[in-house]
Amino acid sequence: MAIKTKEEYVNRLRKMKKNVYIGGEKVGHTDERLIPGINVVSLTFDMAHNPEFEDVCTARSHITGEKINRFCHIHQSKEDLLKKQEMTRLLCQRVGGCIQRCMGIDAMNALSIATKLLDMQYDTDYYQRFVTYLKYFQENDIVGNCAQTDVKGDRIKRPHEQKDPDLYLRVVKKQNNGIIVRGAKAHNTIAPYADEIIAIPTRTLTKEEGDWAVAFAIPADTEGVKLVVRPAYQRKRIKLKAPISKFGDAESLTIFEDVFVPWERVFMCGEWEHGRTLALLFALFHRHSYTGCKPAATDVLGGTAALVAECNNIERASHVREKLSKYIGLSELVYAAGIASAHHAQKTPSGTYLPDPVYTNAGRRLAGENIYHEYELLADLAGGLACTLPLEADFYSEETGDLLNKYIMRNPNLSPEYVHRTFRLVESVLASDLTGVLQVAGVHGGGSPIMETIMMMGTYDIEKLKDIARYLAGIKDELPRIRRKDLVKFT
């Protein structure tokens, strides 16, 4: 069966060789500190088996016709993009943050386009290699990590100008049976509990930089791969068990120390002209995923804000309603940008549908620019208890329990446990170790706001906008009919 279970997924992780490093320890891929992140990914398997979510969480493979997990699907229509966006929002609501598995499938969709373009230009066989790998990916319901961001070293120097050439991942040797790569990739969400690492370029490259124009996929426990990991999770619950307390995240600095990659798993090697193409394709698909996950994150923040306003008995106050409306406006505008992006998607030579770059980047930038304001609104409504709430055990102590339940009360119509649970949620959302990760990811995940700006300005025809103004100013006699397709071009 192509759609696997969470038990099958976890068993795969248990069998992987130890190459994860946490706090100076070399550990396995199911180390206790990784369980919160594994719980997040496990949900993607559970929901694919849930009849209520079958329509959005599964798809039909365009290669085999088999029913597969949508996290393994290559978008074959505008409807596929819409369903992926809806799935992402629904699942992120259930884990209280990032669903993480979008990393792999966004990279796969990017490769499905880029490998076809490479073959068309160079008469290579990258696309067939990709299709063979895709069959494996779909049949085994693979969890992938996209390793894109290089550590970059001196930011004013290009890859070939660095004092240490390994500061961008590169090919150090080509052999008859494959290549040897060396370097490191940063900010790799999900890497320690992913099956596969999918590496792609991070930037535009020049003709001197063919060694850095490399894309490939390898098992995450391949010899020479070292995953140096920073886990993040919620405070453990004692009595007040809650869904959000089960979930977390792990970020890896992924080191490739002379790693062998067989040719059948190499999808770009030396074609420097397309380094930019592949980098931008992944960014575009990943930012479209953000138009699903970021509205969900805003839903969580807004819902928590509404709940704490209820506990404080101020939910009907006009200034509170105005604050809550900010969450509604932001989440639905970002989601709407994703819908518009899917509606204006274009079919590429490989058959994969590419989301509209302007709508996608406009939605992602709006989300990134407002992330800290959303947390500020919740902090304003919740007050200081977000970070001064007594420990949970003290609420069940013989000496302090009754007193804490007495003094935590606000709205007389709500029970002490209702209020306590609400402020535990506020603590998780606003003041946990995971919160800091999600805040920074809200700005930089999938690309910082400046990157969305660059992308929009690079794909939107400002001259045609000026033509409208020239006509209205009397500088130009006629105004031709300007359609959206005339204004936007992804290159």
N, C-alpha and C positions, 0 to 999 in steps of 0.2 A: 504494500500500500504506500502510495507516494506521500500521504499526509501522516506524519509520525506523531507519536505521543510525547508528552513531557518526560515520561519515564525513559523512553528510548533516547531522547536527547541527553538527559542527565547521565545515562549509562555510557553514551559516547564520550562525554567529558571525563568520566571516571577512568576510562581506558587510555586517555592521553598521557604522554610522557610529561614529567614535571619540568616545566620551564617558565613558571610564574614566580616572580620575586616580590615579596611584600615585607617591608620592614627588615630587610637583610636576610630573610628566610627564602629558601627555594621550596615551593609548595606545588601541589597539584591543582587541577582546574576546577575542583569542587571543594576547595578550602572553605572553611566556615565563613570567612570574611567575604567570600564571593557569593554566598547563598542569596542575599537580598537581590543581587543583580540577576542571578539564575532564576529567581522567582519571577522577575519581570519577563524574561524571555519565555519562561514556561507558560505564561498566560497566552502567548501567541499560538502555542500548540493546543491548549485547552479550548480556546475560542474557535479554532478551526473545526473542532469536533462538536461545537454547540449548534444545534439546529437553528436557533434564533439568530445566529450570526453567520451562518453558512454563506449567505449571499455576498457579504462583504469580505469575509475572511478566507474564502476559497475562490479558485478560478480554474479554468480549463487551460492546460498547457497548449500553446499554439504549435508545439513540436510533436507531442505524443497524443494529445487529446485527453490525457488523464486529468482527473481532478487533483489539484495541488493546493498547497498553502499559498495565499496571495503574496506572502513575503518571499516567494520564489518565482513570481510571475513577471513576465516582460509585457509592458503595457501595449495592447494591440488596438486600443480605441480610446476615444475621449471618455467613454463610460468607465474604462479600467482606471484611468487617472482619478475620476470622481470617487470610485469605490475605494481606491487606495487611500484617498484623503479622508473619506468617511470612516474607514476602518481605523486609521491612525488616531483620529479624534476619539472614537469610542474606546479604544484600548488604552490610550493615555489617560482618559478619565478614570479608568479602573485601577491604574497603578499610581495615580497622583503625580505623574510627570512623564519623562521620556520613555517610550516603548523600546528604544535602542535598536531593534532589529532592522529598522529602515536603512541603517548604514550599508548592509550588504546588498539589499535589493536595489538601492539607488545606484550603487556601483555597477551592478550587473546590467541595469538598463542603460547606463552610460556606455559600458563596453559593447552592448549589443549594437549601438549606433556607430561608435568609433571604429570598431574592428571592420565593419562593413565599408566605412569610408576609406580606411587604410587599404583594404583589398582593391577597391575601385581605383585608387591612385597608384598603388605599387605592385598590383598583381600578386599579392601575398595570400596566405591561407589563414590569416588570423580569425576571420569570421567563422570558418568551419571548426577551428580549434575551440572558439568560444561556444559554438552550438553543442559540441561534444561535452564540454565542461558544464554547460547549462543543463543538459540531460541528467548528468550526475547530480548537480545542484538540486534539481527539482525532484528527482526520484528519491533522494535521501533527505529531503526537507532540511537543507543545510542552513545553518546560522552563519552569516558572514559578517566580517568586520571590514570596513574600508579604511586602509592605511594610506591617507593622502598627504597630510601636512608634514613636510620635512622640518627638521629642527632649524635649518636655514642659516645658522651661524651669523656672520657679519651681514646685517640687513642691507647695506649699501652695495654689496657685491653679488654678482651673479653666481650660479653654481660653479662654473669653470674658473671663476676668479677667487674662490675661497682658498684660504691657506691650507685647510684640510678638505680635500675633495669629497670626503665621506659625509659632509654635513648636509648633502642632499643624497638620497638613495641613488645608487648608480650600479651599472654593470662593470665588474672588474675583470671578468674573463668570459669568453665565449668558447664553448666546447661542442663537440659533435652531438652530444646528448642533451645539452642545455646550457644554462648560463650560471655564473656565480655573481651574487649581488652583495653589496655592503652599504651600510648606512643606518638611519633610524627615522622612524615616523612618530610624531607626537599626537597627543589628544585622542588616542584610539579608544573611544567608548566601546564597550562590550568585548574587547579583544581577549581577555582571559577566559571567557566562557563562550567564545565563538568556535565553530568547527574550522573555519577557513579565514585566512588573512588575504584580502584582495588589495594589492598595492597598485597605485596609479600616480602619475605626475601631479605636482602641486601648482605648476605655473607655466607660463610661456617660456619656451626654450629657443636657443639660437643654434646655428649650424655647428658651433664648437661644442655643443652640449648633447650630442647623440648618446653618450654613455648614460646620461640621466633620463633619457626618454625611454622609460621601461614600465611595463604593466604586466602583472602576473597574479596568479592565485596559488597558495600553498596551504597545507594543513597548519593550524596554529601551533602545533608542537614539532614542526620541522626542525631538524638538527641545525643549530646555529641561530635560531630565533630565541630571543630573550624578552619576556614580557615583564617589564618593571612597573608594578601596578599600585595605584592609589585608590582604595575602595572608599565609598561613602555610603552611609546608611542612617537610619533613624535610631533614636534611643530605644532600647529594648523595653517592651511593655511587660508588666507583671500580672495585673488583673484586667486592665482595660484593653483587651486584645482588639485590634482594629486592622482592616485591610492595609492601610497605608504603612503600618509598622513593619510589614513583611518585605517591603521593596527597597531597593537601593541601586547603586551604580558602581562601576569601576572603570577607571581610565588608565590606559597603558602608554608608556613610552616604549615603543616596540623596536628592538634592536636586531638588525640583521648582520650577523658576523660571518661573512663568507658563506652565504646560504645558497645551496644548489637548487635551481628551478628547472625541471625538465621542459623541453621545447613545447610539448603539448599543452603546457600551462602558461606559456608566455604569449601575451596578447599585444605587445608593442615592444620593439627592441631597436632603437636607433632612429626612428622616424620623428625627429625633433620638431618638424613642422606641426605635428598633431599633438604635441604635449599640451598645448593650450586648449585644443579641442576637447580632449578627454577630461582635463581638469575642469573646464567650464560645464561640460555635460553632467558630470557628477554633481557639481555645485547646484546646477539648475534642478535636477531631480530631487536632490536633498532639500533644497529650499521649498520645493513644492510639498515635500513631506512635512516641512515646518508649518505649512498652512493648514495642516491637520493637527499636528501635535501642539503647536503654540496656542491655538484657540482652546485646546483641552487644558493646558496649563493655566490659562486665564479663567477658564470655567472653575478650576479647582480653587484658585485665589479668590475669585468672585463669590463662589459658594461659601467658602470659609468666612469671608468678610460679611456676607449676609447672615450666616449662622451666629457669628459673634455679635453682630448688631442686635439680633433677636435676644441673645443672652443678656446683653446690656439694656434691653428694653428700649432701644432707640431706633428700631428699624423703620418707623414711620416718619422720623424727622426728615425734613426736606434736604438738609445737607448730606444725610446718609444716603438717601435715594439718589442724589446727584452723583455721589461717589460710586455707588453700585452700577449706575448707568455707564460709567467709564469702562467697567469690565465688559458689559454687554456690547458696547460700541466697538471696543478693540477686538474682542474675540470674533464677532460676526463680520467685521470688516476684513480681518486677516483671512478668515474662512472664505469670504466672498471673493477675495483676490485669487484664492486657489481654485474656486469654481470657475471664475472667468478664465484663468490660465488653462484649465482643462478644456473649457469650451472652445478656446482659440488654439488648441494644440494642433501641431502639424505632423503628418505622417512622414517618416524619414525613409531613406532607401532600404533599410533593413526591415521596415514594417513597424518599427517601434514608434509610438506617439510621443512627441516632445512637447512638454508644457510651454506655454507662452512665457518668454523671458521677462517681459516688462511687468506683467501682472504678478508673476511669481516673485520677482525681486522687490516690487513695491510692497507686497504683503509681508515678505520677510523683513524688510527694513522697518516697516511700521511696528512690527512686533519687537524687534531689537531695540528700537529707540525708546520704547515705552516700558520695558521690562522692570526697571527699578522703580518707576512710578507706580506700577501695580503693587509691588511689595510695600511701597510707602503708604498707599491707601489702606492696605490691610493693617500695617503697623499703627496707623492713625486711629483706626476703629477698634483695634484689639487692646491697645495700651501696653504697659510694661510687662504684663503677665506672660507675654510671648517668651521672655527670657528669664523671668524670676519665679515662675510657677514652681512651688515645692515639688520634690520628687514624689513619684507615684506611691511608693511604699508608705510615705508619711500620711497619705489619705486613708490608709488601712491600719495605722498604728493605734493601739488602745489609748495612748496618751494624747495623740494629736488628731486622729481621724475625725472625730465628731466636730472638733473645733474648725478644722479646715473645711469640712462640708458646710459648716455654718457660715464661715466668712467668705467662701467663694460665691455665695448666692448673690444674684442680681435680680433677674426677672422672677417675681414670685410665682409665676405660672409654670416654671420649669424646675425639674428636679436637680439636686446637687450633682448627680452623676451625668445628667445631660450637659450641664455647664462644664463639669470637669472634663468630659470627653471632648467638648468643643475646644477648650483651651489646650488640651493635649494635641488636637489637630493643628491649632494655631502654632504651637511649639514645633511640630513636625514640619509645617509648611514654611514657617517664617524664621525659625532659629535653630534648625538642625544642621549637622555637618553636610547633609545632602543639599540643603538650601543654597549654600555658597556655590556649589557646583552648578546647580540649575540656574542661578542668577547669571553667572559668567557665561554659561552655555546659551542662555537666552540672548546675550549680546553677540557672542562670537560663533556659536554653533552653526555650521553650514556657511560661515562667512560673516565677517563683521559688517555693520551698516555701510561702511565706506566701499566694501566690495559690491554690495547691492547697487550702490550709487554708480560705481564704475560700469557695472553690467548694464544698467538701464541706459546710461549715457552712451554706451558703446553699441546698443542695439536699437536706439530710437533716433529717427531722422529729424533732427532739430531744424534743418533747412526747410523741410516741408511745413513745420509749424510756423517758421518765419514767413513762409509764403502766404499763410492765412493773414498774418499781421500786415504784410506788404500790400495785400489786396485791400484790406480795410483802411490802410493809410493812404491809398491812392498811388502807391509806388508801382504796383503791378496792375495791369488792365483786367486780367482774368484770373479766376480762381478755379483750377481744375478740381474735379471731385477727388478728394483725398480720403482713401479708405484706410482702415487700421493696418491692413497688410502692407500698405505703402510706407507706414511709419515704423514698423517693427521688422527687423531682420536679425536672426540669430546666425552668427558666423563663428 
